[in-house]
Amino acid sequence: MKLSALIGERFKEWPSEAQLASHGLLIRGGYMRQVAGGIYTLLPPAKRVAAKIENIIRQEMDRIDGQEILMPVVLPRELWDESGRYESVGRELLRFRDRTGHDMLLAMTHEEAAVHLARTEAKSYLKYPFMIYQIQTKYRDEARSRGGLIRVREFTMKDAYSFHTSWEDLEKYYYRCHEAYERIYKRAGLGHVVSVKSDSGMMGGAIAHEFMFLCDDGEDTIAICPACGYRANMEVATGILDLVGDMGPEGLDVEEVATPGCKEIDSLCKFIGIPEKMLMKAVVFTKETTGTPVIVFVRGDLEVNEAKVRRLIGSDVSARVDEDGSDGICYGYIGPVGLDMDKFEVYFDESLRGMYNVVCGANKVDTHYKNVDLRQLPAEKFADVSKVTEQMVCPQCGKAHITLKNGIEVGNIFQLGDKYSKTMGMTYADKDGSLKTPIMGCYGIGVGRLLASVIEDSHDDYGPIWPISIAPWQVHINAIKRADDQVRQLADGLYEQLSDKGFEVLYDDRDLSAGVQFADADLLGTPIKVIVSPRNLKDGVVEIKTRDKSIAEKVPVENAASRVAEIAAALQKRIDDTL
Amino acid sequence: MKLSALIGERFKEWPSEAQLASHGLLIRGGYMRQVAGGIYTLLPPAKRVAAKIENIIRQEMDRIDGQEILMPVVLPRELWDESGRYESVGRELLRFRDRTGHDMLLAMTHEEAAVHLARTEAKSYLKYPFMIYQIQTKYRDEARSRGGLIRVREFTMKDAYSFHTSWEDLEKYYYRCHEAYERIYKRAGLGHVVSVKSDSGMMGGAIAHEFMFLCDDGEDTIAICPACGYRANMEVATGILDLVGDMGPEGLDVEEVATPGCKEIDSLCKFIGIPEKMLMKAVVFTKETTGTPVIVFVRGDLEVNEAKVRRLIGSDVSARVDEDGSDGICYGYIGPVGLDMDKFEVYFDESLRGMYNVVCGANKVDTHYKNVDLRQLPAEKFADVSKVTEQMVCPQCGKAHITLKNGIEVGNIFQLGDKYSKTMGMTYADKDGSLKTPIMGCYGIGVGRLLASVIEDSHDDYGPIWPISIAPWQVHINAIKRADDQVRQLADGLYEQLSDKGFEVLYDDRDLSAGVQFADADLLGTPIKVIVSPRNLKDGVVEIKTRDKSIAEKVPVENAASRVAEIAAALQKRIDDTL
């Protein structure tokens, strides 16, 4: 392809809306344009990368016996009523009516559609196990799309669904798929990916893993043990907390203290003269299923983990908003003494177990209690609802403190069990003729997010550094002063020669300065660059450089094409060697 | 792939809902399943065919310098407000609100999105001409989806948009694209495709063509001249009508006739004793833009063409429903005498020009006029609004009668002009620096409909006969009595050998009778079949047959693989030779 014809302007200015390197470079390099919040058009360079990523995914799915299908984007409500998710999933599920008044939705995931298909096609145990997958457009009505292709509303996703006759078989397949995912990231040239245990969330099911690309700008946080390799995302991570040491003398009476203006924790600690960890604070949620408040107490130096609360009470939760006290809660001064625990759903974090002489709210404005003894609370009121911090010790080996890292989720896999097959009445006839419910797994990976993550992983200030396996083009030819007959002839010849050899070549045929040409080449990030210029031609050479700067050499004109082929093979080998 | 693992049940029963061969065979063969009205899941065999069709389309689009991009399915209302189509397009455009209350839509075509992209990326004449295309999911809220994959709500479509600096340049490119389309159909093995002039409809613009696959079960009709090759779809086809011969004596007075019970044309003709063509009938439409009635008169033996009326009055129309006469129209007895032509929009078909002694309604129940002279009407009231019939003569050569054929539209191309670029304010700087509006073309082709059309074109009672270029698999191996060691070893070996040679092989490894295996093979329609059976092995041969029955031979075991390769090459050559 000739660069003069390529659609997609490139420019120097950093787009003001872009926080992430990938977001900014994708816009600057003419890879994508926003059409609406979180909705983008991909231009030719990005479409080419996406197609290559899709091919890698397809090959790896086929390798683990996946069968490609195509399910619809628009689904009828009835399917999601069967699973119960039409009601239970929030507003990120886009619902609408078609012209005949039927309730429809834009699918953001396809468990229901997969079961709808499989239940008529796999009625005998002989068909099992099997996996079906698709690479397809999804829509998720995000309230706050952000980060360019990292969190969008419309996206291309590979989603796969496997069906099994036993949990053991699911587990075996689940780890085959885990390995396929690792191969996908490696083949796409994405390093720094780790799998972590995760919450199955709206998917339901038991074991789930997220594949996290570790990067400072990632919006997810994961807990890692540097000693034993324990890894979990924040939603499920646990840690062993150092106990509060000296809590003072036993047997002190509860004492009411006037604390005017001490609604914040640090002002309260200063006022009373205690460390944060001797304080107990409350967070109030609204339980989505009932609308009622849930009060969660946690040690003053820790934070409440919403996902853990969600799992604990079996319902989605949201921050309580009507803090006018009409629900009988004295916001800002909540404490367990005198709180009606039959009226409210109340939990205490494990960090509070065994504590006494604690300071907490007195359910009265500007008032706290001192010396509260939590050892009197019933044991079943305690649960792990706090966020892991780096002061905690690994729950697996107990040998080192947890390290928190940021990351971007680039894939997830779930052991769903029978959640969907059971509610949707899917059965198969077993060997003995009895009807059984299949066990399912599901496996997702977003194409656009993976593309953006590769840029996060591999770029400099001037543009992406594409791994050769997914680069939009493998070779970039710069013809400097193409008006020069010799330059034009050689560059045109190389373009033809390399294209004939099967390389994807982007040929900068424009009558522009070397500076402008090179800036564009950097933004397009092609792995191998061939520079044809009058100065080099005088010496009978061309310059060959790699975008990653590992190679920069002058090569005799007649060897140029074969040297490019060598370098391309070496770059690909570097990727293959990681497998 | 082993057939025992393939997802998608096949069965004998014809599905009751299927009228078309393609619809029935796609269901019987395990190619697709309906999820909602006009919304299907494609199973592996159909997904494989679709992918091959997409690849052919992609190659042909790249061959005419197309650049592949990916635009969103979900678009914001604002874009369609700019073009005016948010208001003007009917309910087939699915509109909805996102969670933030923004008006959005599910795109059924992408002129607006293409201009939105191009207007920031092609600001200089140097970029022109260019063409961008995508292969992507579309949604069209059809009131009555039908015919399996022929008329669906959700579908995969290749849509392309070209941009030019002059009409001449557009026209040149338009015919390049026309040729690319012809190559696509040929490469997909679809015969009997002709291009016909068509109405540009909701697209706007001037010249447009539809590619029609001629087939008896097609729901579209096209007019063809067997003498000169004139072709047009019914919406734009014209014809030269034989004039009514003897209309009787001149100068007769208009005469009122009581015609009780003669609301239908044939009863009226019998009652008065005239042929249909001496009668004039009226059809009343509602003009969508204003809600007012439009009265169209046509000769009694002809029908009104709604598309022609639409173009004539510049608005969508629908059949008038409130026939209670409250609008001042005497339905069933409408005639021009005494009709207030200032109050109503009234047109007369060209077939009526020059007629006299005509019978028509008297705008009074059970009453008609005789001897009405239409020569008194102003010339501008006449227009071509009738449907072409086989009694008409070709308007191009005048040498033969029109033939009407049924067909399925498998593609369309439009010379849009500046309809979208102008309303959406797209400009480029010309050589002299002045701002100009680009001229556009657009080019669509539906993947699923093409797939179904190939089946319509190429099937027998037992299943599709896939052209080798798009067949889900090229080779089908039947192992008959695979329990036999020799059979198994040879079949397994051939499966491996042919797969290694790069063939896509479907291997029927099931312990089922030859009859069941062969029925499945027919439904899957693989071009080349290799049958390994104990009986054949005794003679040291396998049977090789083509699905199209052109070849059926016994081949020595050791030559089987090379013979398959030969046949595959010959089948492909047969397709290539049509190019």
Interface residues (C-beta under 8 A of the other chain):
Chain A: M1 S4 A5 L6 I7 G8 E9 G30 R33 V35 A36 G37 I39 Y40 T41 L42 L43 P44 A46 K47 R48 A50 A51 D65 Q67 E68 I69 L70 M71 P72 V73 V74 L75 P76 L79 R91 E92 L94 F96 D98 R99 T100 H102 M104 L106 A113 H116 L117 A118 T120 E121 A122 K123 L126 K127 F130 I132 Q136 T137 Y139 D141 A143 R153 E154 T156
Chain B: M1 S4 A5 L6 I7 G8 E9 G30 R33 V35 A36 G37 I39 Y40 T41 L42 L43 P44 A46 K47 R48 A50 A51 D65 Q67 E68 I69 L70 M71 P72 V73 V74 L75 P76 L79 R91 E92 L94 F96 D98 R99 T100 H102 M104 L106 A113 H116 L117 A118 T120 E121 A122 K123 L126 K127 F130 I132 Q136 T137 Y139 D141 A143 R153 E154 T156
